[in-house]
Amino acid sequence: MIHFVFKAATILFAIAYFVGMGIFAMARMNWINQDWMEIAFAILKPLGMPWNDWFTMQLDEFGSPFINLILLWLMTSLLKKRRRGR
């Protein structure tokens, strides 16, 4: 059951991350209005919350949510049920 919860959280986190990145990319290439960049930052900033303040020079709003996504994926894979004999 806990594996399902972590898997769902990882999928939702990944969707939110890629939506934020997509909005930023479209605003950067002038496909949509530049005001949408603020919305992209509003999506990405909370997703990478602990790393945003700790590593201000190394990571930006794009790299810090990726660390959280990797950590969620790692925890999900570690919680997977192991079957013996298969």
Sequence and secondary structure as in RCSB ss.txt:
>XXXX:A:sequence
MIHFVFKAATILFAIAYFVGMGIFAMARMNWINQDWMEIAFAILKPLGMPWNDWFTMQLDEFGSPFINLILLWLM
TSLLKKRRRGR
>XXXX:A:secstr
 HHHHHHHHHHHHHHHHHHHHHHHHHHHTTSS TTHHHHHHHHHHHHTHHHHHH TTT  TTHHHHHHHHHHHHH
HHHTS   TT 
